[in-house]
């Protein structure tokens, strides 16, 4: 029985095979670790491989000598060891490529074109912020708000794009008198001064040195700076051999010619090869001797306007294609966005130059990109709606209705429902509540207290003014709103009360004195007096708006009979004819006296 059991234990062929393979894989891993010299952690890997081999050897010995060994445990453990060694071997031999995570690259100093290509490929929106930079070339990236992170879930990336040196940056301009010409040129280039006028004149001062300077201290790069250099004594002027001015800037070329008192003229023309504002050619050969102040040796400088650029049909271009075209042609680019119901999102709505127009380098190209359809939102207040409509240049008109449920000044309804598409040219009608409707009572002939009781019962506000009349004092002789007319609660009505008859002045001496003064003063009129302390609140009300300037002006004069108005028609893209213009209604109301004349603008298109 013992011999049979021993024979059975020795027949675990699968277990023994796996144990042998485990040992072979461990030894192979150790050998490959030694051979892979390019591995930075080779010493650590060799030590770990040796320890692994020792562990495998003891594991095999333990598995073979253990009479109570579990076959399934040995199989699983051996497979795990083999797989571990295979992975290590594959990694050392670079047989398995690492998993790549798509991350945002670093675009600093890269072209804007590279960024837009990447954004289209990865479907990421690019927000461009243009900034000046002395160190980063135009249309290259200064920095970005995100980098070296996964693009998974990324919706937008903001990049700062260089516009080149800031022309209005302030620099400290030293006193350069006695500086030599080369030192001055170096300072101008280093500080990007772009409005420097140079003159050379005959002088007893040292030649090629600054003898006059228009300003010093803190200036902007774009500020005009005039520098005068010395040519020295006239007898010291000599012929000069013409150097190669090709591709030098116009400033450098003029500086050289003025420095040697060479007369010259400038002609500008397009060039496909020479950079804008650089010298294309001269009318004389290099090495030609030129005499100072000689009309015969006058030089003609041909200056490049850059290449002649013919504008394509940019409305058919994508944003990437427009950007690439602008950069290649050394133009300036300005994108703006607006909603448009007829143009798809990210497509061109409008460009400031048409197909076939001819332009020069540095021309600003303005492109309007569609944001797609604009839909009506839900608004909490009229002011919120107006702010939204003005932001997107949406036309709207105000209408007024009485309402028992909606408080005065609140919106009853909009002509467009929430979610409706706002089409190009649409006008949104806003219906505004005038509050609960009430009827104006007839208070003519009533006393002040009687009139006030009636008005308060009708829930109307009131203003009171006085006027001399034959009626009994404190009796109502006029009311600004006709009795029976329907207005909103809390509307204001002006009551004119009698102040009694105008007193007659019987002071004959005073009258004579006045007459004498009148006769002595020629055409001088008596000085008028007016009490400006008495005021009334003028409130702009929708109920007073008519359909024309004349209707509205008549309504306001009836409402405020003793106030002097001047009504002026004014065009507006908001509101209908006859409405009070937004320039007048900005405050809603104002205090007026009975002396001055007040101008009110009425919409009249």
C-alpha positions as a printed NumPy array, in Angstrom:
array([[  0.   ,   0.   ,   0.   ],
       [  2.864,   2.401,   0.818],
       [  4.538,   1.767,  -2.559],
       [  1.31 ,   2.454,  -4.453],
       [  0.749,   5.771,  -2.62 ],
       [  4.366,   6.827,  -3.327],
       [  3.983,   5.984,  -6.996],
       [  0.813,   8.019,  -7.148],
       [  2.516,  11.08 ,  -5.59 ],
       [  5.361,  10.94 ,  -8.098],
       [  2.969,  11.034, -11.04 ],
       [  2.05 ,  14.75 , -10.635],
       [  3.368,  15.562, -14.088],
       [  1.478,  18.893, -14.518],
       [  2.645,  20.242, -11.166],
       [  6.254,  19.281, -11.799],
       [  6.195,  20.767, -15.299],
       [  4.853,  24.09 , -14.033],
       [  7.468,  24.152, -11.285],
       [ 10.25 ,  23.655, -13.834],
       [  8.815,  26.401, -16.079],
       [  8.663,  28.723, -13.074],
       [ 12.355,  28.166, -12.429],
       [ 13.257,  28.672, -16.098],
       [ 11.244,  31.953, -16.304],
       [ 12.878,  33.261, -13.11 ],
       [ 16.385,  32.497, -14.4  ],
       [ 15.566,  34.018, -17.817],
       [ 14.294,  37.194, -16.124],
       [ 17.582,  37.381, -14.137],
       [ 19.723,  37.006, -17.298],
       [ 17.743,  39.618, -19.258],
       [ 18.035,  42.086, -16.353],
       [ 21.839,  41.758, -16.544],
       [ 21.899,  42.183, -20.33 ],
       [ 19.586,  45.236, -20.381],
       [ 22.254,  47.821, -19.513],
       [ 20.044,  50.735, -20.567],
       [ 17.838,  50.196, -17.562],
       [ 18.331,  53.052, -15.061],
       [ 17.467,  50.791, -12.06 ],
       [ 19.59 ,  47.813, -13.189],
       [ 21.133,  47.15 ,  -9.763],
       [ 17.764,  47.061,  -8.029],
       [ 16.351,  44.795, -10.764],
       [ 19.299,  42.352, -10.524],
       [ 18.956,  42.099,  -6.745],
       [ 15.188,  41.594,  -7.016],
       [ 15.73 ,  38.932,  -9.741],
       [ 18.219,  37.039,  -7.562],
       [ 15.822,  37.106,  -4.636],
       [ 13.035,  35.923,  -6.937],
       [ 15.197,  32.999,  -8.178],
       [ 16.035,  31.985,  -4.6  ],
       [ 12.362,  32.163,  -3.679],
       [ 11.389,  30.014,  -6.706],
       [ 14.058,  27.4  ,  -5.879],
       [ 12.876,  27.075,  -2.256],
       [  9.273,  27.049,  -3.46 ],
       [ 10.024,  24.154,  -5.877],
       [ 11.944,  22.169,  -3.252],
       [  9.135,  22.706,  -0.739],
       [  6.513,  21.616,  -3.278],
       [  8.396,  18.434,  -4.244],
       [  9.355,  17.3  ,  -0.745],
       [  6.017,  18.006,   0.88 ],
       [  4.077,  14.739,   0.927],
       [  0.84 ,  16.528,   1.756],
       [  1.091,  19.026,  -1.062],
       [ -2.11 ,  20.348,  -2.608],
       [ -2.045,  19.904,  -6.374],
       [ -4.417,  22.796,  -7.172],
       [ -2.452,  25.274,  -4.976],
       [  0.825,  24.37 ,  -6.685],
       [ -0.731,  24.804, -10.153],
       [ -2.209,  28.232,  -9.373],
       [  0.942,  29.49 ,  -7.616],
       [  3.177,  28.296, -10.438],
       [  1.027,  29.958, -13.107],
       [  1.114,  33.257, -11.176],
       [  4.944,  33.069, -10.918],
       [  5.301,  32.267, -14.617],
       [  3.012,  35.139, -15.637],
       [  4.885,  37.551, -13.335],
       [  8.223,  36.638, -14.93 ],
       [  6.793,  36.892, -18.443],
       [  5.542,  40.423, -17.725],
       [  8.967,  41.4  , -16.313],
       [ 10.772,  39.949, -19.34 ],
       [  8.396,  41.687, -21.777],
       [  8.855,  44.996, -19.995],
       [ 12.665,  44.759, -20.092],
       [ 12.62 ,  43.83 , -23.769],
       [ 10.038,  46.597, -24.543],
       [  7.754,  43.988, -26.064],
       [  4.691,  45.595, -24.502],
       [  3.895,  49.211, -25.292],
       [  2.878,  51.301, -22.271],
       [ -0.699,  52.557, -22.133],
       [ -0.769,  56.056, -23.577],
       [ -2.914,  58.722, -21.927],
       [ -3.885,  61.566, -24.205],
       [ -2.763,  64.739, -22.39 ],
       [ -2.761,  68.441, -23.225],
       [  0.617,  69.319, -24.742],
       [  2.64 ,  72.383, -23.797],
       [  1.976,  74.915, -26.575],
       [  4.263,  77.672, -25.29 ],
       [  6.088,  79.348, -28.18 ],
       [  4.153,  77.151, -30.63 ],
       [  2.095,  78.6  , -33.481],
       [ -1.602,  79.28 , -32.994],
       [ -2.164,  77.028, -36.021],
       [ -0.74 ,  74.075, -34.056],
       [ -3.205,  74.746, -31.243],
       [ -6.222,  74.941, -33.542],
       [ -5.214,  71.733, -35.378],
       [ -4.956,  69.959, -32.026],
       [ -8.309,  71.388, -30.888],
       [-10.103,  70.168, -34.015],
       [ -8.579,  66.716, -33.665],
       [ -9.521,  66.45 , -29.982],
       [-12.815,  68.372, -30.278],
       [-11.801,  70.965, -27.684],
       [-12.977,  74.579, -27.872],
       [-10.131,  77.119, -27.94 ],
       [-10.611,  80.499, -26.254],
       [ -8.021,  82.998, -27.498],
       [ -6.752,  85.886, -25.388],
       [ -4.404,  88.28 , -27.158],
       [ -1.561,  89.801, -25.147],
       [  1.572,  91.764, -25.922],
       [  4.971,  90.105, -25.482],
       [  8.534,  91.287, -26.017],
       [  9.885,  87.74 , -26.109],
       [  7.243,  85.675, -27.946],
       [  6.74 ,  86.257, -31.67 ],
       [  3.373,  87.342, -33.013],
       [  0.706,  84.6  , -33.252],
       [  2.689,  82.272, -31.004],
       [  1.437,  81.011, -27.657],
       [  2.568,  82.799, -24.496],
       [  0.866,  80.454, -22.024],
       [ -2.233,  78.34 , -21.467],
       [ -4.556,  77.688, -18.551],
       [ -4.155,  73.885, -18.622],
       [ -1.407,  71.464, -19.659],
       [ -0.033,  67.992, -18.944],
       [ -3.437,  66.717, -17.864],
       [ -5.774,  64.24 , -19.53 ],
       [ -8.008,  65.503, -22.309],
       [-10.793,  63.233, -21.12 ],
       [-13.852,  65.386, -20.425],
       [-11.998,  68.539, -21.487],
       [-14.369,  71.024, -23.149],
       [-12.26 ,  74.164, -23.549],
       [ -8.698,  75.422, -23.398],
       [ -7.695,  79.073, -23.018],
       [ -4.476,  80.21 , -24.673],
       [ -2.733,  83.59 , -24.572],
       [ -1.608,  84.583, -28.065],
       [  1.218,  87.051, -28.611],
       [  0.556,  90.315, -30.441],
       [  4.259,  91.142, -30.376],
       [  5.776,  94.032, -28.391],
       [  3.337,  96.444, -26.754],
       [  3.664,  99.767, -28.64 ],
       [  2.327, 101.722, -25.646],
       [  4.488, 100.166, -22.958],
       [  6.338, 102.75 , -20.889],
       [ 10.137, 102.827, -20.916],
       [ 12.627, 105.069, -19.176],
       [ 14.445, 107.167, -21.763],
       [ 17.846, 108.362, -20.529],
       [ 19.562, 111.589, -21.526],
       [ 21.374, 110.411, -24.669],
       [ 23.286, 113.569, -25.499],
       [ 26.906, 112.7  , -26.416],
       [ 25.866, 109.058, -27.102],
       [ 27.313, 107.692, -30.339],
       [ 25.024, 106.545, -33.165],
       [ 25.604, 102.806, -32.718],
       [ 24.75 , 102.965, -29.014],
       [ 21.548, 104.845, -29.808],
       [ 20.546, 102.296, -32.46 ],
       [ 21.095,  99.462, -30.008],
       [ 18.902, 101.172, -27.387],
       [ 16.101, 101.78 , -29.906],
       [ 16.065,  98.124, -30.998],
       [ 16.29 ,  96.744, -27.47 ],
       [ 13.379,  98.871, -26.23 ],
       [ 11.212,  98.544, -29.363],
       [ 10.837, 102.302, -29.852],
       [  8.688, 102.721, -32.961],
       [  8.29 , 106.465, -33.536],
       [ 11.842, 107.844, -33.673],
       [ 12.755, 110.678, -36.056],
       [ 16.457, 111.09 , -36.789],
       [ 18.244, 114.123, -38.202],
       [ 21.936, 114.781, -38.866],
       [ 23.157, 118.38 , -39.087],
       [ 26.497, 120.127, -39.535],
       [ 27.989, 120.974, -36.174],
       [ 31.257, 121.63 , -34.363],
       [ 30.318, 118.766, -32.01 ],
       [ 31.893, 115.321, -32.34 ],
       [ 30.565, 113.496, -35.392],
       [ 27.893, 110.758, -34.97 ],
       [ 26.948, 111.897, -31.48 ],
       [ 23.571, 113.092, -30.191],
       [ 23.467, 116.87 , -29.781],
       [ 19.698, 117.352, -29.237],
       [ 16.94 , 115.193, -27.77 ],
       [ 13.242, 116.132, -27.742],
       [ 12.357, 114.333, -24.506],
       [ 13.666, 112.054, -21.777],
       [ 12.32 , 110.259, -18.745],
       [  9.273, 107.971, -18.824],
       [  7.702, 107.719, -22.292],
       [  5.606, 105.263, -24.289],
       [  7.261, 103.301, -27.06 ],
       [  4.871, 104.903, -29.532],
       [  5.625, 108.47 , -28.376],
       [  7.42 , 110.595, -30.938],
       [ 11.113, 111.019, -30.166],
       [ 13.314, 113.417, -32.15 ],
       [ 17.064, 112.921, -32.048],
       [ 19.558, 115.221, -33.723],
       [ 23.062, 113.955, -34.46 ],
       [ 26.17 , 115.849, -35.429],
       [ 27.598, 115.49 , -38.956],
       [ 30.711, 117.31 , -37.818],
       [ 32.308, 120.077, -39.876],
       [ 31.353, 120.304, -43.559],
       [ 34.925, 119.87 , -44.714],
       [ 35.006, 116.565, -42.88 ],
       [ 32.285, 115.049, -45.068],
       [ 33.591, 112.447, -47.505],
       [ 32.338, 110.164, -50.23 ],
       [ 30.99 , 106.854, -49.026],
       [ 30.648, 103.523, -50.774],
       [ 27.043, 102.31 , -50.877],
       [ 26.566,  99.22 , -48.746],
       [ 23.968,  96.514, -49.373],
       [ 20.754,  97.914, -47.906],
       [ 18.576,  95.07 , -49.169],
       [ 16.277,  93.682, -46.465],
       [ 17.312,  96.309, -43.936],
       [ 14.453,  98.134, -42.246],
       [ 13.456, 101.527, -43.601],
       [ 14.597, 103.105, -40.337],
       [ 18.054, 101.497, -40.545],
       [ 18.457, 102.452, -44.213],
       [ 17.444, 106.076, -43.618],
       [ 19.702, 106.251, -40.572],
       [ 22.668, 105.107, -42.687],
       [ 21.997, 107.623, -45.486],
       [ 21.392, 110.557, -43.128],
       [ 24.534, 109.61 , -41.234],
       [ 26.536, 110.174, -44.42 ],
       [ 24.481, 113.153, -45.679],
       [ 23.274, 111.215, -48.739],
       [ 20.131, 112.61 , -50.376],
       [ 17.409, 110.096, -51.117],
       [ 13.767, 109.55 , -52.095],
       [ 11.437, 106.722, -51.053],
       [  9.176, 104.677, -53.295],
       [  6.9  , 101.948, -51.967],
       [  5.732,  98.857, -53.83 ],
       [  4.435,  95.359, -53.183],
       [  6.929,  92.509, -52.836],
       [  6.42 ,  88.775, -52.361],
       [  9.98 ,  88.278, -51.084],
       [ 10.909,  91.276, -48.948],
       [  9.361,  91.862, -45.527],
       [  7.048,  94.834, -45.15 ],
       [  8.889,  98.14 , -44.455],
       [ 12.222,  96.632, -45.493],
       [ 14.361,  97.757, -48.459],
       [ 13.674,  95.953, -51.733],
       [ 16.431,  97.643, -53.778],
       [ 18.157, 100.921, -54.62 ],
       [ 18.732, 102.599, -57.962],
       [ 22.516, 102.337, -57.585],
       [ 24.814,  99.336, -57.308],
       [ 26.517,  98.232, -54.122],
       [ 29.949,  99.901, -53.85 ],
       [ 28.945, 102.995, -55.82 ],
       [ 30.631, 106.098, -54.406],
       [ 28.098, 108.663, -53.221],
       [ 28.913, 112.317, -52.562],
       [ 27.375, 114.08 , -49.55 ],
       [ 24.502, 116.479, -50.299],
       [ 24.713, 115.757, -54.034],
       [ 21.574, 115.899, -56.193],
       [ 23.318, 113.825, -58.86 ],
       [ 24.009, 111.029, -56.392],
       [ 20.497, 111.082, -54.908],
       [ 19.483, 107.545, -54.006],
       [ 16.046, 106.005, -54.529],
       [ 15.025, 103.55 , -51.838],
       [ 12.347, 101.065, -52.816],
       [ 10.491,  99.986, -49.671],
       [  8.322,  96.879, -49.483],
       [  4.626,  97.119, -48.695],
       [  4.695,  93.362, -48.287],
       [  2.996,  91.095, -50.739],
       [ -0.251,  92.117, -52.383],
       [ -2.928,  90.06 , -50.696],
       [ -6.123,  89.122, -52.449],
       [ -8.905,  88.248, -50.041],
       [-10.577,  84.877, -50.712],
       [-14.182,  84.099, -49.883],
       [-13.571,  83.752, -46.157],
       [-17.227,  82.943, -45.495],
       [-16.523,  79.483, -46.891],
       [-13.473,  78.978, -44.632],
       [-13.332,  77.276, -41.245],
       [-11.851,  79.047, -38.232],
       [ -8.64 ,  77.028, -38.68 ],
       [ -8.378,  77.934, -42.356],
       [ -8.969,  81.636, -41.63 ],
       [ -6.371,  81.645, -38.851],
       [ -3.824,  79.881, -41.034],
       [ -4.461,  82.286, -43.933],
       [ -4.133,  85.326, -41.636],
       [ -0.853,  84.133, -40.107],
       [  0.656,  83.164, -43.467],
       [ -0.157,  86.614, -44.862],
       [  0.996,  88.515, -41.733],
       [ -2.397,  90.042, -41.092],
       [ -4.191,  90.785, -37.843],
       [ -7.235,  88.805, -36.784],
       [-10.187,  89.572, -34.554],
       [-12.916,  86.991, -33.915],
       [-16.313,  87.893, -32.499],
       [-19.434,  85.795, -31.945],
       [-23.146,  86.283, -32.249],
       [-26.25 ,  84.142, -32.461],
       [-27.77 ,  83.543, -35.88 ],
       [-30.715,  81.298, -36.686],
       [-29.657,  80.778, -40.306],
       [-25.913,  80.069, -39.9  ],
       [-24.679,  76.862, -38.266],
       [-22.573,  76.994, -35.111],
       [-18.866,  77.888, -35.712],
       [-19.569,  78.964, -39.3  ],
       [-18.7  ,  82.444, -40.588],
       [-21.51 ,  84.996, -40.551],
       [-19.631,  88.034, -41.776],
       [-16.15 ,  89.357, -42.66 ],
       [-15.103,  92.984, -43.009],
       [-13.465,  92.34 , -46.415],
       [-15.149,  90.839, -49.451],
       [-13.964,  88.17 , -51.847],
       [-11.457,  89.733, -54.271],
       [-10.522,  92.786, -52.176],
       [ -6.801,  93.673, -52.247],
       [ -5.186,  94.48 , -48.91 ],
       [ -1.731,  94.962, -47.368],
       [  0.045,  93.134, -44.559],
       [ -0.956,  94.063, -40.983],
       [ -4.549,  94.731, -42.122],
       [ -7.069,  93.777, -39.433],
       [ -9.478,  91.035, -40.502],
       [-12.687,  91.033, -38.438],
       [-14.606,  87.765, -38.54 ],
       [-17.997,  87.145, -36.946],
       [-18.637,  83.508, -36.052],
       [-22.081,  82.018, -35.503],
       [-23.027,  80.724, -32.063],
       [-26.032,  79.025, -33.628],
       [-29.641,  79.654, -32.696],
       [-30.524,  81.892, -29.765],
       [-33.486,  80.683, -27.746],
       [-35.798,  82.58 , -25.459],
       [-34.928,  82.218, -21.79 ],
       [-36.98 ,  82.52 , -18.634],
       [-36.5  ,  85.834, -16.809],
       [-37.145,  86.824, -13.197],
       [-37.573,  90.523, -13.929],
       [-38.024,  93.074, -16.684],
       [-34.545,  94.473, -16.019],
       [-33.032,  91.006, -16.471],
       [-34.82 ,  90.636, -19.814],
       [-33.699,  94.095, -21.009],
       [-30.09 ,  93.362, -20.062],
       [-30.217,  90.086, -22.017],
       [-31.9  ,  91.694, -25.048],
       [-29.428,  94.591, -25.153],
       [-26.48 ,  92.193, -24.822],
       [-27.542,  90.299, -27.943],
       [-28.945,  93.314, -29.855],
       [-32.48 ,  91.931, -29.827],
       [-35.276,  94.355, -30.68 ],
       [-38.116,  94.578, -28.202],
       [-41.16 ,  96.739, -27.654],
       [-43.107,  97.458, -24.502],
       [-46.886,  97.203, -24.265],
       [-48.993,  98.024, -21.238],
       [-52.125,  96.329, -19.925],
       [-54.156,  96.455, -16.749],
       [-53.948,  93.376, -14.573],
       [-55.623,  92.369, -11.311],
       [-53.048,  89.618, -10.636],
       [-49.71 ,  91.047, -11.822],
       [-48.307,  94.01 ,  -9.815],
       [-47.608,  97.253, -11.638],
       [-44.307,  97.267, -13.516],
       [-44.07 ,  93.464, -13.652],
       [-44.15 ,  91.461, -16.902],
       [-47.473,  89.867, -17.815],
       [-46.171,  87.982, -20.841],
       [-43.625,  87.89 , -23.683],
       [-44.491,  87.338, -27.329],
       [-41.94 ,  84.475, -27.427],
       [-42.226,  81.458, -25.166],
       [-39.283,  80.001, -23.244],
       [-37.287,  77.808, -25.627],
       [-38.528,  79.542, -28.801],
       [-35.858,  80.381, -31.389],
       [-35.171,  84.109, -31.742],
       [-34.946,  84.606, -35.485],
       [-32.869,  87.308, -37.15 ],
       [-34.78 ,  90.584, -37.067],
       [-37.369,  89.379, -34.538],
       [-38.902,  91.931, -32.183],
       [-39.99 ,  90.618, -28.805],
       [-43.159,  92.258, -27.468],
       [-43.159,  92.637, -23.688],
       [-46.523,  93.205, -22.037],
       [-46.109,  95.09 , -18.764],
       [-48.7  ,  95.404, -16.048],
       [-50.107,  98.819, -15.181],
       [-51.651,  97.294, -12.097],
       [-55.34 ,  97.151, -11.275],
       [-57.609,  99.351, -13.362],
       [-59.39 , 102.276, -11.777],
       [-61.53 , 105.159, -13.03 ],
       [-60.581, 108.798, -12.561],
       [-63.28 , 110.568, -10.521],
       [-64.593, 114.022, -11.342],
       [-63.219, 116.399,  -8.706],
       [-63.759, 119.719, -10.512],
       [-65.355, 122.211,  -8.147],
       [-64.545, 120.093,  -5.117],
       [-62.617, 121.415,  -2.165],
       [-59.118, 120.157,  -1.598],
       [-60.178, 117.724,   1.132],
       [-63.132, 116.421,  -0.918],
       [-60.931, 115.839,  -3.953],
       [-58.27 , 114.04 ,  -1.932],
       [-60.833, 111.665,  -0.409],
       [-62.162, 110.766,  -3.866],
       [-58.666, 110.193,  -5.241],
       [-57.598, 108.063,  -2.291],
       [-60.762, 106.007,  -2.662],
       [-59.877, 105.468,  -6.323],
       [-56.314, 104.583,  -5.206],
       [-54.722, 107.409,  -7.171],
       [-51.714, 109.536,  -6.247],
       [-51.9  , 113.274,  -6.681],
       [-49.893, 116.462,  -7.01 ],
       [-51.376, 119.825,  -6.111],
       [-50.549, 123.176,  -7.699],
       [-52.186, 126.588,  -7.273],
       [-53.348, 129.177,  -9.761],
       [-55.128, 132.506,  -9.44 ],
       [-58.725, 132.434, -10.629],
       [-62.162, 133.874, -10.006],
       [-63.147, 130.62 ,  -8.247],
       [-63.259, 130.311,  -4.505],
       [-59.898, 129.592,  -2.898],
       [-58.92 , 125.886,  -2.51 ],
       [-61.533, 124.753,  -5.044],
       [-60.336, 122.408,  -7.832],
       [-60.366, 124.284, -11.127],
       [-58.401, 121.719, -13.259],
       [-57.526, 118.026, -13.182],
       [-54.8  , 116.549, -15.422],
       [-56.617, 113.266, -16.104],
       [-60.121, 113.457, -17.493],
       [-62.893, 112.114, -15.305],
       [-64.039, 108.661, -16.344],
       [-60.719, 107.754, -17.993],
       [-59.237, 104.382, -17.033],
       [-55.754, 104.322, -15.512],
       [-53.727, 101.985, -13.326],
       [-53.944, 102.2  ,  -9.574],
       [-51.352, 104.564,  -8.044],
       [-51.185, 106.641, -11.208],
       [-50.563, 110.318, -10.485],
       [-53.075, 113.053, -11.227],
       [-52.29 , 116.762, -10.936],
       [-54.932, 118.959,  -9.352],
       [-54.941, 122.717,  -9.903],
       [-56.541, 124.566,  -6.987],
       [-57.734, 128.129,  -7.013],
       [-55.609, 130.609,  -5.143],
       [-58.304, 133.255,  -5.383],
       [-58.249, 136.406,  -7.421],
       [-54.941, 138.06 ,  -8.226],
       [-54.442, 141.053,  -5.85 ],
       [-54.479, 144.533,  -7.421],
       [-51.602, 146.864,  -6.515],
       [-53.092, 150.327,  -5.608],
       [-49.829, 151.905,  -4.461],
       [-49.721, 154.911,  -6.791],
       [-46.324, 156.098,  -5.664],
       [-44.916, 152.675,  -6.277],
       [-46.682, 152.589,  -9.633],
       [-45.327, 155.987, -10.562],
       [-41.881, 154.983,  -9.453],
       [-42.146, 151.882, -11.583],
       [-43.353, 153.906, -14.557],
       [-40.575, 156.412, -14.085],
       [-38.027, 153.628, -13.943],
       [-39.555, 152.162, -17.066],
       [-39.291, 155.446, -18.94 ],
       [-35.727, 155.993, -17.821],
       [-34.484, 152.532, -18.633],
       [-35.352, 152.535, -22.31 ],
       [-36.003, 148.945, -23.478],
       [-35.063, 147.341, -20.153],
       [-37.801, 144.91 , -19.064],
       [-38.793, 144.39 , -15.438],
       [-36.949, 141.367, -14.005],
       [-39.165, 138.306, -13.808],
       [-39.241, 136.35 , -10.583],
       [-40.099, 132.668, -10.158],
       [-40.196, 130.488,  -7.088],
       [-38.173, 127.342,  -7.893],
       [-38.746, 125.913,  -4.458],
       [-42.166, 124.629,  -5.507],
       [-41.637, 121.333,  -7.343],
       [-43.624, 118.417,  -8.673],
       [-42.566, 114.852,  -9.48 ],
       [-42.827, 114.009, -13.182],
       [-43.316, 110.246, -13.604],
       [-43.036, 108.501, -16.963],
       [-46.104, 106.304, -17.382],
       [-46.972, 103.871, -20.139],
       [-50.567, 105.077, -20.017],
       [-49.436, 108.506, -21.269],
       [-47.702, 107.099, -24.365],
       [-49.49 , 107.859, -27.609],
       [-48.949, 106.586, -31.144],
       [-47.   , 109.682, -32.232],
       [-44.928, 112.548, -30.868],
       [-47.9  , 114.92 , -30.902],
       [-50.184, 112.455, -29.079],
       [-47.664, 111.762, -26.317],
       [-46.747, 115.424, -25.851],
       [-50.45 , 116.327, -25.545],
       [-50.974, 113.6  , -22.917],
       [-48.057, 114.815, -20.774],
       [-49.152, 118.455, -21.025],
       [-52.619, 117.464, -19.835],
       [-51.152, 115.407, -16.972],
       [-48.828, 118.206, -15.877],
       [-50.548, 121.394, -17.084],
       [-48.282, 123.969, -15.388],
       [-44.953, 122.421, -16.385],
       [-43.086, 123.756, -19.391],
       [-42.096, 120.896, -21.744],
       [-40.126, 120.723, -24.959],
       [-40.839, 117.458, -26.806],
       [-38.207, 116.347, -29.343],
       [-38.415, 113.394, -31.752],
       [-35.458, 110.981, -31.685],
       [-34.752, 107.73 , -33.548],
       [-34.418, 104.528, -31.533],
       [-33.95 , 100.813, -32.191],
       [-36.046, 100.074, -29.102],
       [-39.741, 100.845, -28.772],
       [-42.474, 102.16 , -31.062],
       [-43.22 , 105.666, -32.29 ],
       [-44.797, 107.791, -29.586],
       [-43.051, 106.039, -26.666],
       [-40.823, 108.105, -24.412],
       [-37.222, 107.529, -25.577],
       [-34.909, 105.423, -23.371],
       [-32.579, 108.456, -23.017],
       [-35.357, 110.225, -21.096],
       [-36.757, 107.306, -19.093],
       [-33.465, 106.107, -17.629],
       [-34.39 , 107.508, -14.188],
       [-38.124, 106.773, -14.316],
       [-39.045, 110.149, -12.83 ],
       [-37.603, 113.564, -11.996],
       [-38.371, 116.661,  -9.937],
       [-39.578, 119.692, -11.926],
       [-40.357, 123.28 , -10.958],
       [-42.728, 125.717, -12.64 ],
       [-39.987, 127.989, -13.979],
       [-37.72 , 125.898, -16.199],
       [-38.451, 124.13 , -19.47 ],
       [-37.81 , 120.358, -19.573],
       [-36.881, 118.483, -22.743],
       [-38.356, 115.015, -23.246],
       [-37.321, 112.795, -26.162],
       [-40.025, 110.815, -27.94 ],
       [-39.334, 107.845, -30.234],
       [-39.777, 108.966, -33.833],
       [-38.263, 106.7  , -36.503]])
